[in-house]
Amino acid sequence: MTASAETPMSKPTPPSPRALFTLRRLLAFAALGMLVILARPAMDHVKAAELLVRFADPSKAAPATVTEREEVVQTPSGGVRARFYAPAGRDSAPVVVLVQGMHRKGIDEPRLQRFARSVSDVGYEVVTPEVRDLSDYRIDTRSIDTVGATVDALSRGGKRKVGVMGMSFGGGIALLTAADPRFAERVSFVVAVGAHDDLPRVTRFFMTQEIKDPDGKVFPVKPHAYGAMVVVRSHVDRFFPPGDAAIAGEAMKLQLWEDPAGARELAKKLPPASKAKLDKMLDGDFSEVKDEVLAMIEVEEQSMKKVSPAGHMGGLRAPAFLLHGEKDTVVPASETMFLAREIPEGRLGGVVVSSAIRHVEIEGEPTLAQKWELVHWMGEVLGTAG
């Protein structure tokens, strides 16, 4: 029997360009994982390749091999929501606490969820506790308590160690938790992606648009207006009259929430002077408050230091792995260069500053060399985690 020209058998539908792109990316990452077979354990690097290709493709559906549930973790500030990602059918997977970055969606942020599922898909249980201050675009020592309490709960009274990973400013919190004497002995490894080292230095960068690397050279990157907006909103009552501060703060929140139209509409409720001041900020111009912010940093430097890894890494007992995007405009990669010098001798694992990373996500199609570097780094992390 011969199929007619209208039957599906006669002309198979070719794969879509996206499917071909995804297949090529998977094969490239997997091939790199196999290439290091003589130098490193092959399976760790194959897992690393699988993880990276899944995270790099937002169109991929959540893996069926991962189960998810929510529980409440008790912290010194009360119970917090936590999401658990576990590899299906495996009862004793290594455990990793994943700390969110600054984002209003917190543990519901799509990139964080995608990364958590990707890590779990290659054999690890991932737990994301809700760090409320980071969800509200603030950095506070309470965040260390939240992450540390989660580590304590998962360690089962110290019977097992727990890995800690952190994204962006959450990376600094992850490092501080791992070095805190209350939790250090229960941490098996720590990973910081796009983390800060010294919060006062990064905050000055937001306002002066200049930062130097550990050798004293000006680092070639300019800040995104996001950073200055976070700083001003956190201290909004310093920059606006009492009657205007609440409205200005809400408008800036909407701007951070990627709702610029809503922010502009709310700004219309302000008196002319405050509206003009806020409008400039919404345009990314913080020159009017620059000197005030720099003066504020001088006053609050010691409290900002308490949420900075700089000077606080002496208690670290676990290996630390650092990754940063070379052109990161939120937290400059020079911060990871400083962090690499902060980690105690013998505790520093892999350090990568990559032009394939934009802040905390892979950008575009990395080159072969960039893929090799990322697979090797992630393979080292997974090998330690396992």
N, C-alpha and C positions, 0 to 999 in steps of 0.2 A: 504494500500500500504506500502511495506517495503522498506526502503532506502537501496541502495546498499552500499558496503563497501567503494566505492570511493566518495560518496556524503559527503558534509560538515556536514550533520546532524548526521552522524553516530559516529563521533569522534571529539568533540569540541576541538579547539586548546587551550591548557592550557596557563594561563597568563605567561608572561616572568618573569625571576628572577628580572629584574629592576622594572617591574610593581608591583610585590609582595613587593619588598623592599620599593617602594614609598608608597604603601597602608599601610604597617605596620608603616612607619614613620608618615604618616598623622594621623592614628588612635591613635598612641602614643601621638603625640602633642595635638590632639583634646581631648583625654581622660584627659590629664593633665589640659587643659583649663577648663573642666567640674568639675574636682576635687576641684577647688578653689571656687566653686559656693557659699559656705557659707561664705567665707572670702572676696571676691571681686566680683564686677559685672561680671556675667558670660560671657556676650557677648564680653567684652573687651578681656578676656582671650581666648575665642574661636577664635576671630579675630587674636589674637597674635599667636595662634597655627597655623592657616591657613597661616599667613604671613611667619612664620619661616619655615614651611615645603616647601612652594613654593620657598623661597629664597635659601633653602638648596639644591634644586634639579635643577641643570643647564639645565637638559633635558626638563623641562616643557616649553611648548609654552607660548607665551604672552597671558594673559587672554583676552577673547573676551569682558569682561565687562569694559575694560579700553580703553579710546580713547586718542590719542596722537596728539599733534600739536606743531609747533615751532613759537615763536615770538621773537622780539628784545626788550630787556630791556635797557633803557637808564641809564648809570652810569656816574660818573664824568670823566671816561676815554673814554667815547663814548658808542655806542650801542654794546651790547653783545647778542649772540644767547642764547636762553633759550628754553628748552623743557618742555611742560606741559603734565602731565599724570592726567586724570580725570576719576572718576567712571561714566560710561555711565548712562544717565538718571537721574543724580542727579545734581541739580543746585546750591546747597548751602553746599557743602562739606567743612569741615575744611581744611585749606591750610597749606602746609609744604614746606619750601625751603630746598632742599637737596644739600649739598655742597660736591663736588667731592674730592677725594684724589689726590695725585701726580700721574698722569698717562697721557701719551701722547695723549690718545684718549679722555680725558676730559669727557664730558657728553655723549659720545658715547661708553664709556667703558662698556662691557657687564655686569659685576657684578653690577655696579651702575644702569644700566637700569633695571636689574632684580629686584633689591631691590625697585626701584621707582615704578615699576609695581606692585610689591607685596603689597606695602603700599597703593597704589591707589585701588587695587583690594578689600581691606577690608574697603573702604569708604572714602578715603582722596584724595584731590587734591595735587599732588606733582609737584614742579617746580624745575628744575635743571638748574641754570644759568651757563654759561661757564666762569670758573675762569681761565683766560689765564695764569697767573703766575704759578698756580699749574700744568697746562698742560705742562708747560715748566720746571717743576721740581724746581720751586722757590717759596719762601714764602715772600710775600710783603704786606705792609699795603694796597695796592690797592685792594687786595682780600677782605678785610673788607668792603671797599667802594662798591665793586661789589655786595656782598651779602646783604649789608645794603640797597643799592638802589633797589634791588629786593624785599626785605621786604617792603620798603616804597611803591613801586608800587602796590604790592598785598594787602597792608593794606587799599587801597582806601582812602587815606588821613587820616588814623587813625581811620576809621570807624570799622575796624575789626583787630584782632590780628593774627599773623602768627607764626607758629612753625618753628624752624630751626634745622636741623640735619646735622652733618658733619662726614665724614669718614677720618680716619688717620690724616694727617696734616690739612685736611679740617675740622676736629673736633675742632682743636684749633682755626681756623678762625671762626667757628660757635659760639664758646663761646665768642670770642672777639667781634663779631658782637652783640650778645645778651646783652653784658655788656656795649657796647658803648652808651654814653648818647644820641647820635643822633637817636638811633634805639631801645633802651631798652624798652620803653613804648609800642612799637608795637609788641613785641615778646611774644608769649603766653607760650612757653616752648622751651628748647634747649636740644638736644641730641648730645653727642660726643662719637664716637666709635673709639677706638684706637688712641686717641688724645695725643698731646704733651702738657706739662705744661710749661716747660722752654726750649726754643730752644738751648741756649748755653750748658745746661747740656746734652741734647740729642746729640748734635754735638760732645761734648767731649767724650761721650760714643762710638760714631762711631770710634773714633781714639784710645782711650785708652782701649776699650773693657771691660770697667767696669763702673757700675753705682750703686748708693746706693738708698735705699728706704727712706721714710721720717724719719724712726727711725735710720738711719745711717748704716744699714746693707747692705752688698753687695747683689744686686739683682741677682739671679742665671740665667742669660741669656747672650749670646754673640751676638754681632750685625751682621746682614747680611751686606755683602759688598756693597749692594745697597746704604745704607745711606752715607758711605764715598764717593762713586762715585758721588752722588748728590752734596755733599759739594764741592768736588774738581772741578767738572765741573762748578759749579756756580761761581767759582773764578779762572778759568783755567789760566788766564793771570798771576796769582801770581806764578804758578808752572812750566810754560813752557816759553821759549823765545818768544818774539813777533811774530816771523815768524812761530812758531810751535803751538802756542796756539789755533788757529782756527781749525787746523786739529785734534789736541788732543781732543778739545771740541766736535767736530763732532763724533769722534770715541767713546767717552764716551757716547754720546747721543745714538748711535747705540747699545751700550752695555745695556743701560737702556731700550731701545726699544726691548730688547731680541733678538738682532741680533749680537751675538758674532763673527760670521764669517765675517760679514761686518765690524765690529770694527777692527778686526785683519788685514783685507785687507787694510783698510784706514791707520792703524798705519805704514804700510810698506813705506808710503810716507814721514815719518819723518826721520831726520838725526839720526845716530846710538844712540847718547846719549838720545835724547828725546824718541826714539822708545823703548829703553830698560826701561826707566822710565815708559812709558805708558803700556808696556807689563806687568810689575809687577802689576800695578793697575788693568789691565784687568783680572789678575790672582787672584785678591782680596787682594793683598799685598800693603798696603799704608804706610808701615813703613818708606819709604824714605821721605815722606812729612808730617809725623805725627807731628813733632815739628813745622813745618811751619804753619800747620792748627791750632794747639793749640795757637800759637802766634797770628794768625789772629783772633781767637775767642776773645782773650783779647782786641784787638783793636776794634772789631766790636760788642762787647757784648751789648752795649746800643741799637744799631739799631736792634739787634736780639731780645732784650727784648720787643721791640715794637710789635713784632708778637708772643709774648708768653703770654698765659693767666695768668701766674704767676704775681701777683701784680696788675692785671687789672680786677679782678672780683667784685670789690666793687660796681660797677654800675648795677650789674645783678638784674633784677626785676622778672624774670620768673623762674619757677622750672627747675633744671638741672638734667639730667639723664646721667650716665656714664657707658660705657661698654668697656671691654678690654680683649684681649686674653692673657692668663697667660704666654704663651711662645712666645709672639710677639717678633721677632728679628729686626723689623724695628723701631717701637716706643715701648720701654719696658713698661710693665704694671705698673711698679713703677711710671710712669708719672700720671696715673689715681689715684694712691694712693695720690700723691701730690695734684692733682686737687680736690679730695674730701675734702681736708683741705682748699682749696682756696675759695670754694663756700660759700657765706655769709650764716649765720645762718638762718634756715628756708627755704632756697632755694634749698637745696640738695634733689633730689628725689632718685630713686634707683641707687645703685652702684654695679656692678658685674664685678669681674675678673674671667674669666672662662677658664678652660683648653679645653673646647669644641670649642673655637674660635681660629683661626689662623689669626692674624692681623685683617682683616675686613670680614672674612667669616667663616661659620661653617665648621668644619673639621671632616670628618668621621661620625660615628653614635654616637651621644651623649648618655651618660648613662641616666637612668631615673631621677636621681637627677639633672643632668645638664639640661635636658629638662624642668624640673619643674622650675629651677632657671631662665632660659631664657624666658619661657612663662610668669612667674610672672613679670619679669622685663619689657618685652614688653607690657604686659597687663596694667601695670602702665603707660607706655608712651602713649599708645593709649587712655586710660581713660582720661588722661590729655589733649591729643590732641583733643578729642571729646567734 
